Amino acid sequence: MKTIEYLRDNRIKFKILHLKEVPKTAQDVERIYGCSLHQVLKTIVFVGEKAPVIVVLPGDKKVNINKLKEITKQDPIKVAKPEEVVGITGFSIGGVSPFVQNLDIKKIIDASVFKIKVVNIGSGKADVGIELSSIDLKKIWDGEIADIIE
């Protein structure tokens, strides 16, 4: 899996989480793995008039669309359909990794993520999650950090 290779190549400590079923939502990960919803980072794909955008935020938060429009300078912007997510990221819903290697995608992570000690992210495969410290996540984050939640 590219995400695991990326973390290893960057010497990031992480734990692989083998989930008993395929999650579709952050709430599913919370239930299956037993961690706090706040720790489960959602990676949501949006499509706009110019380019796709990946947004990463805690599982118990929602994206403020007006803030997203302002940051991306795209209006309209909407959540991608499942088939668009696969086409844009190469990952299916439930396993989208925040480390998409598509250079045409703008990536934004909410600043509040870095106040959480340990977080869970998608690996690129829906039934495998990754647990790591937010400090390590920040070290290798290759996108923008902004306030994008409601």
C-alpha positions in Angstrom: 0.0 0.0 0.0 1.4 3.4 -1.0 0.4 5.1 2.2 2.3 2.6 4.3 5.3 2.8 2.0 5.2 6.6 2.2 5.1 6.5 6.0 8.0 4.0 6.2 10.1 6.0 3.6 9.6 9.1 5.8 10.6 7.1 9.0 7.2 7.8 10.7 6.1 5.5 13.5 2.6 4.1 13.0 0.4 1.2 13.8 -1.6 -0.8 11.2 -5.2 -1.4 12.1 -6.8 -4.4 10.6 -10.6 -3.8 10.7 -13.1 -6.6 11.0 -15.3 -5.0 8.3 -15.1 -2.3 5.7 -16.1 1.1 7.1 -18.0 3.6 5.1 -17.9 6.4 7.6 -15.8 7.7 10.5 -18.5 6.5 12.8 -18.0 3.0 11.4 -14.3 3.1 12.3 -15.1 4.4 15.8 -17.5 1.4 16.3 -15.2 -1.2 14.7 -11.9 -0.1 16.3 -13.2 1.3 19.5 -11.4 4.7 19.3 -12.9 8.1 19.8 -14.7 9.6 16.8 -12.6 12.7 17.3 -9.4 10.7 16.6 -10.8 9.2 13.3 -9.7 11.6 10.5 -12.1 11.9 7.7 -10.6 12.4 4.2 -13.3 14.0 2.1 -12.9 14.7 -1.6 -14.6 17.8 -3.1 -14.9 18.8 -6.8 -14.9 22.4 -7.8 -14.9 24.4 -11.0 -11.0 24.4 -11.2 -9.6 21.3 -9.4 -10.5 18.6 -6.9 -9.8 19.3 -3.2 -9.0 16.8 -0.4 -10.1 17.9 3.1 -8.9 16.1 6.3 -10.7 16.8 9.6 -11.7 15.1 12.8 -14.5 12.6 12.4 -16.8 14.5 14.7 -16.6 17.8 12.8 -18.1 19.1 9.6 -16.5 21.1 6.8 -17.6 24.7 6.6 -18.4 25.0 2.9 -18.1 28.8 2.9 -14.6 28.6 4.4 -13.7 26.0 1.8 -14.9 28.1 -1.0 -12.9 31.0 0.2 -9.7 29.0 0.7 -9.9 27.2 -2.6 -11.3 30.2 -4.6 -13.9 27.8 -6.1 -17.6 28.3 -6.1 -19.5 26.0 -6.6 -17.7 23.2 -4.8 -19.4 20.0 -3.7 -18.6 16.6 -2.2 -17.4 14.1 -4.9 -19.6 11.1 -5.8 -18.1 7.7 -5.0 -17.0 7.1 -8.6 -15.4 10.5 -8.7 -13.5 9.7 -5.5 -12.0 6.6 -7.0 -11.2 8.5 -10.3 -9.5 11.3 -8.4 -7.7 9.5 -5.7 -7.5 5.8 -6.8 -9.1 4.9 -3.4 -12.6 3.9 -2.6 -14.8 5.6 0.0 -13.9 4.2 3.5 -10.2 3.9 2.7 -9.2 7.3 1.3 -5.7 8.2 2.4 -4.8 11.8 3.0 -1.5 11.1 1.2 -2.9 11.1 -2.4 0.0 11.4 -4.8 -2.0 13.3 -7.5 -0.2 16.7 -7.9 -3.4 18.3 -9.3 -5.2 17.9 -6.0 -5.2 20.7 -3.4 -5.0 19.2 0.1 -6.2 21.0 3.2 -6.1 19.6 6.8 -7.9 21.3 9.6 -5.6 22.9 12.1 -7.5 21.3 15.0 -6.2 17.9 14.0 -2.8 18.7 15.5 -4.4 19.2 18.9 -5.3 15.5 19.0 -2.5 13.3 20.3 -3.2 10.1 18.4 -5.1 10.0 15.1 -6.4 7.3 12.7 -6.2 7.8 8.9 -7.1 5.8 5.9 -4.5 3.6 4.3 -5.8 3.4 0.8 -7.5 0.1 1.6 -10.9 0.3 3.3 -10.3 -2.5 5.9 -6.9 -1.3 6.9 -6.4 1.9 9.0 -3.3 3.6 10.3 -2.8 5.0 13.8 -0.1 7.6 14.3 0.7 10.7 16.3 -0.5 14.0 15.0 3.0 15.4 15.5 4.3 12.8 13.0 1.4 13.5 10.7 2.3 17.2 10.7 5.9 16.4 9.9 4.9 14.8 6.6 1.8 16.7 5.7 2.3 18.1 2.2 -0.7 20.3 1.9 -2.2 23.4 3.5 -3.2 23.8 7.2 -6.3 25.9 7.7 -9.4 26.4 9.8 -12.1 24.7 7.7 -14.6 23.3 10.2 -17.9 24.7 11.3 
